[in-house]
Amino acid sequence: MSEDIYDLDTTSHPRGDGVRDLTLTDRWNTPLGKPNGGYILAAMLRGLGEEIKGSDPLVAAITYLASPETGPAELRTSALRRGRRVQTGEAALWEGDRHIAQLVASFAGRDGGRTHELGTPPQLPAPDDCVDPRGQGLPDDGIFDRVDYRLAARPGWADGAPNGDPTVELWQRLAGGREIDLPALALLCDSYAPPVMELGELASMTVQLTVHLHRRPEPGWIATRLTTRHVVNGFHEEDCELWDEAGNLVAQSRQLAILL
């Protein structure tokens, strides 16, 4: 690519007193015609980190309050606590007089403390041996043009035959193999079609999303596991694990979403 679309579209510009200007573009739109929630999270997390001037983002919790539109927006940030190891701040996203989203995030250094991993990454064929879902039932514009996907098999919902198991494992990366930073990991936690589609639900929208960012990934694809186990009164959870090609857990998330 001649320009780094991810950098361009997640950049915000300081105005002073913790306020930053940014523009939400249609290049990350969902099939609903709205900016993707993971993209909004990445832009807000990046801007808040630049204001906090802390270390790496560690955990981010975002609540979506109103339906976003493409165009100019304002990020209002403030520091909540500057501890010795963890710095915490908040950011509010506004479009005119509409409060779109509220984020609380903590930042911390990676000091080489204890690591003890009990999970295992998805067992996927190599990306070159997998299916590119674009042209296989998945749109090829908006966010689906900004993220590359590879699946072991064509999803059942793409053929109008949901398989009844709201679980999906796939490879992801930013388009063209662009290096994935920590805000981009937050984006990839909410960038693919929701697995609840395998229950015959064609669309859902995130209400709240919490992401844990464990480490920077090794270069390459990100193995992704998405699961839904509970649909209650029109709402459902969605859990996500992201693993790099070296077998390291790099991020995980849980969201609550509403069926549309």
URGI-V583249 format. One record per residue. PSI is psi in degrees with one decimal (none if undefined). OMEGA is omega in whole degrees, 0 to 359 (999 if undefined). Layout:
# URGI-V583249
PSI_OMEGA ; PSI_OMEGA
This chain:
# URGI-V583249
144.4_182 ; -20.6_177 ; 153.9_181 ; 97.9_184 ; -40.4_181 ; -49.3_178 ; -47.1_183 ; -43.9_188 ; -11.7_177 ; 3.4_180 ; 135.3_171 ; 155.1_187 ; 126.8_184 ; 135.2_176 ; -21.6_183 ; 153.3_179 ; 34.3_176 ; 5.0_180 ; 137.2_181 ; 147.9_177 ; 137.4_174 ; 166.3_179 ; 123.7_174 ; 123.9_183 ; 164.2_179 ; 1.3_181 ; -12.0_180 ; 23.3_182 ; 148.1_172 ; 172.9_175 ; -15.1_176 ; -4.0_179 ; 19.4_181 ; 151.0_176 ; 133.4_181 ; 141.1_182 ; -35.1_177 ; -38.1_176 ; -44.9_178 ; -44.4_179 ; -45.9_181 ; -43.8_180 ; -41.6_180 ; -41.6_181 ; -39.7_178 ; -44.9_180 ; -42.5_179 ; -40.7_179 ; -37.7_179 ; -31.3_178 ; -42.1_181 ; -31.7_182 ; 41.3_177 ; -150.9_179 ; -143.7_181 ; 148.3_173 ; 135.9_184 ; -46.0_180 ; 142.2_180 ; 132.6_178 ; 119.9_183 ; 137.5_173 ; 128.9_180 ; 122.3_190 ; -25.9_181 ; 156.9_181 ; 123.6_183 ; 155.9_172 ; 156.5_173 ; 151.7_180 ; -172.0_184 ; 144.5_179 ; 168.1_182 ; 133.3_178 ; 118.0_181 ; 114.2_187 ; 157.1_173 ; 151.5_176 ; 136.3_177 ; -38.6_179 ; 136.1_176 ; 86.3_179 ; 176.7_181 ; -38.8_182 ; -28.4_185 ; 132.1_174 ; 136.2_183 ; 139.1_178 ; 174.0_177 ; 157.0_179 ; 138.4_176 ; 132.9_178 ; 124.3_180 ; 141.4_168 ; 102.7_187 ; -124.7_179 ; 16.0_180 ; 122.0_177 ; 108.9_190 ; -44.4_185 ; 153.7_178 ; 130.6_184 ; 135.2_167 ; 128.9_183 ; 149.3_176 ; 147.8_183 ; 143.0_182 ; 157.1_175 ; 160.7_177 ; 97.2_191 ; 12.2_176 ; 28.6_177 ; -176.2_185 ; 139.6_173 ; 128.9_180 ; 104.6_188 ; 126.1_179 ; -11.7_181 ; 171.9_178 ; 144.8_181 ; 163.5_174 ; 143.4_177 ; 90.9_185 ; 149.5_168 ; 162.8_176 ; 147.2_182 ; -38.6_181 ; -17.1_179 ; 6.2_182 ; 172.5_182 ; 132.7_169 ; 112.3_187 ; -14.0_175 ; 128.4_187 ; -1.9_178 ; 30.6_180 ; -14.9_179 ; 141.0_178 ; 163.3_180 ; 23.6_177 ; -178.5_182 ; -138.0_183 ; -27.5_181 ; -6.7_171 ; -10.9_183 ; -13.7_177 ; 134.9_174 ; 138.5_180 ; 146.4_172 ; 127.8_181 ; 150.8_178 ; -31.6_181 ; 157.1_177 ; 131.7_181 ; 146.4_181 ; -38.0_182 ; -25.5_181 ; -23.1_179 ; 12.4_182 ; 21.0_181 ; 71.2_179 ; 138.3_187 ; -3.5_177 ; -4.3_180 ; 103.6_182 ; 63.5_177 ; 137.3_175 ; 140.8_173 ; 134.4_185 ; 165.5_169 ; 144.5_174 ; 156.2_169 ; 160.6_172 ; 149.3_185 ; 134.2_177 ; 5.6_179 ; 21.5_179 ; 139.8_180 ; 138.3_184 ; 116.6_176 ; -178.0_185 ; -43.2_174 ; -33.1_178 ; -32.0_174 ; -40.8_177 ; -39.5_177 ; -44.8_185 ; -16.6_174 ; -15.9_185 ; 45.6_186 ; -15.2_184 ; 166.5_178 ; 137.2_184 ; 137.3_181 ; -18.3_178 ; -12.5_175 ; -25.6_177 ; -2.1_170 ; 7.6_179 ; 6.3_176 ; 121.6_188 ; -17.8_183 ; 147.1_170 ; 164.5_183 ; 134.3_184 ; 134.7_174 ; -47.8_180 ; 143.9_183 ; 128.4_174 ; 129.8_183 ; 133.1_171 ; 124.5_183 ; 107.5_190 ; -40.1_184 ; 160.6_174 ; 135.9_182 ; 153.5_167 ; 153.0_180 ; 145.5_177 ; -160.6_181 ; 159.9_177 ; 117.9_175 ; 130.0_189 ; 134.0_174 ; 122.7_180 ; 132.6_180 ; 145.5_168 ; 133.4_181 ; -13.3_185 ; 126.1_171 ; 115.4_187 ; 119.6_175 ; 37.4_177 ; 4.0_175 ; 153.8_177 ; 152.8_173 ; 160.3_172 ; 121.0_178 ; 144.9_182 ; 138.0_169 ; 136.7_176 ; 129.0_181 ; 138.0_177 ; 175.1_184 ; -17.5_177 ; -0.3_179 ; 19.5_178 ; 133.4_171 ; 119.1_185 ; -24.7_179 ; 156.5_172 ; 158.7_182 ; 161.7_167 ; 137.3_176 ; 156.1_169 ; 129.5_182 ; 158.9_180 ; 135.2_177 ; 140.7_182 ; none_999
